[in-house]
Amino acid sequence: MRIYDGSPRQDWEEALRSIGAFADREGLKELLFLELQDGFLLQGLGVPAGGHDADTMGTIAKRTYELLDDQVGHLMDEEAAHRGEADANEPHLGVDNYYEQALRIVGAWVDREKARDLFFFEQEGSFVVRVLQSGVGGTIGHHLAEFTREEIVAMIEEAPQMRGSAPAAGHAAQGEST
């Protein structure tokens, strides 16, 4: 992710939170996410554009977005401007903001892993994440992790208490080089 090149921390938590809020606004489900050289590819199932009339109700179509680094930076600025406007201090887990909260959790995990080359897909609220990890001597290889919907929901509910302390780790699968 080039948005934060040179900074002491790549802030995947905030970047993915903002992209998640975008996915929520677009009404996407069943996400696929791929890091590109100068941005990201986001794909999901959603109602086709202009598809809110009676003839297309219930019809879904694959929607694909290429989000360049500058666009992601803009999304992050928009989301930061709206911080603190929620009715309560607790995150509200619902249809309107599930991806904002869930991708924030995934992003925090990626930050802790100090990983790059992010790819994930989501189905029914569960995530399978692949990242490329680097070690002291260079690249270690690809690492897989899975987060069930129940684990994501539990981490979202724990998030307010975890602020300022080390968040809980995800359940990592075997890390295999490709």
N, C-alpha and C positions, 0 to 999 in steps of 0.2 A: 504494500500500500504506500503510494508515494506522497499522500497528503501530509504525512508526518515524517518524511525522510529527514534525517539529521536531528530529530528531537530525541530526548532520552527515552521516550516511550511511544510506541505505535499505539494509538488509542482506538483499537478495534471496538472496544465497548461502546464508545460514543458513535463511531461510524456505523456500526451495525444497528445500534439503537435507532439512528436516524433513518437508515434504510428500512428497518422494520416498520417505523411509523409511516413511511412512504407506501410500503406493501399494505399496511392496514387501510390507508386512505384509498388505495386503488382497489381494495376488495379482493386481494390475491389470496390464494390458498395453495397448498402443495408446492412450496417454494423449491427452486434450484438456484444456487448461487455459485458463481465462479469468478475468482480474481483474474483480471486481465492485466496487461502491461500498463495501461493508463486508466484503469477504472475497474468496473465490475459488470458482469452479466447477471441480471436477475430475471428469472422466469417463474411464472406461476399460472394457476388456473383462475380465471375471473370471468365476469360477465362481459361480453363484447361491448366495445364503445358504442354508446347510444342504445344499449340493449336493455333498457329498463321498461320497455313497453310490454304489453300483454303478449305479443307474438313471440318474444324472445325470453320471457321470464323462465328461469330454470335452465336456460342454455348456458353452458360455460365454454370458454375457449382458452387456448394457451396464449398468454401474453408475455412478450419478451421486451426487456428494457436494457439498453446499454447505458450505464451510469458512469460517466467520466469523472475523474478525480475532482474537477472543478464543480461538477453538479453535486457530488457527494458533500463537498465542502459547503455548498449553498444549503443543502438539506440539513447539515449539522448546525449551521447558523440559524436557520428557521426554527429548528427544534430547541436550540439554546434560548432563543428569544421567548419561547412559550413555557420555559421551565417555571415551576412554582405557581402555575395558573390552575392546577388541579384542585378539586374540592377538598380532597383529603391528602394527608401526608403519605398514606399507604398506597402502594400501586394497586390499581383496580384491574383485576384479571378478567377480561371479558372479550367479547367479539371485537370491540372497537380498538383494542390496543394489545392484542395477544402478541403479534410479531414484534412490536416495539419492545415489549418486556422480554420476550424469549430471545430475540437476537442480542439484546443487551447482555443477557446471561452467557450466550455463546461467545460474544465478543470479549467478555471479561475472562473467560477460559482461554481464549486465543492469546490475550495479553499475558496471562500468567505463564503460558507455554512458550512465550517469546517465539512464536511461529510465524510463518509466511506461506505464500502460495495456498490461500484458503479456498476450499471447495466444500460445499455441503448441500444436502438435500433434506427436505422436511416432508413428512407425510403424517397426517392426522396429529400434528403437534409434537412428534418425535423427530429428532435430528440425528443424522449421521454426518460427521465432520471429518474431513481429511486436511491435514496441514503438513507442511514441510518444516521439520525442526532442524536447527543447527546446534552444534555442540562446540566445545572448546577447540577441538581439532578440525572443525568444519561441519559440513552437512551430515546429519545422522540418517535422515531418510523420512519417508512419509509416515505419519502417525494417524491412526484412526481413533475416533471416540464416538460413542453413542450416548445420547441423552433422551430418555423416554419422556413422554408428555408429563407423566407424574413427577419425574425428577425436575423438569423445567418449572412446573407449577410450584413445587416445593421451594425451589431456589428463588423464584419470583416473590413468594410470600416471605422468605427469609431476608430478602434484599435490604429492607430498611434497617434491620438490626445489624447487618453485615457491613454497612457503610463505615469506613474508617478502620475495618479489620480485614484480615485475609479471608476472601470468599471461599466457599466449599469447592473442592475439586470435582470435576466430572469423572465419569466412569470411562477410562481409556481402554480401548481394545488393543490388540497386538499392533505394534508399530513395525511395519514392513517397508523396506526400501523397494522402490519400483524401478 
